[in-house]
Amino acid sequence: MAESERGGEVIKGTLDLLVLKVLQLGPMHGWGITERLDTGSERVLQVGQGSLYPALYRLERQGYIASEWGVTENNRQARFYALTGAGRKRLTEERATWARMSRAVDLVLRMGEG
């Protein structure tokens, strides 16, 4: 099924939050991050490499993640990304903001329903 048919576009502004959350689970290479987002969302959210890598580079520049070369389970060289202390703090802040915003959207969507 095509991405647009599945509703798989990541809401603008949430990709950084999702990447930080996935990396909270442990260091991971780019392909692993996309797979984890796909399976963790029950195949609703799909993030293409063209969106993921700019986000990873941006998060690294901001000091929220760090990267180093390593070997994958398939014995291939890959860059592995890991959450930093600043990234853990940012994740906590972003989760609180997301909870507040998603609750507000839900309240508006339920207006007039009793």
Secondary structure as GFF3:
##gff-version 3
##sequence-region A 1 114
A	DSSP	alpha_helix	3	6	.	.	.	ID=ss1
A	DSSP	alpha_helix	15	24	.	.	.	ID=ss2
A	DSSP	beta_strand	28	29	.	.	.	ID=ss3
A	DSSP	alpha_helix	30	40	.	.	.	ID=ss4
A	DSSP	alpha_helix	49	61	.	.	.	ID=ss5
A	DSSP	beta_strand	65	71	.	.	.	ID=ss6
A	DSSP	beta_strand	77	83	.	.	.	ID=ss7
A	DSSP	alpha_helix	85	109	.	.	.	ID=ss8
###
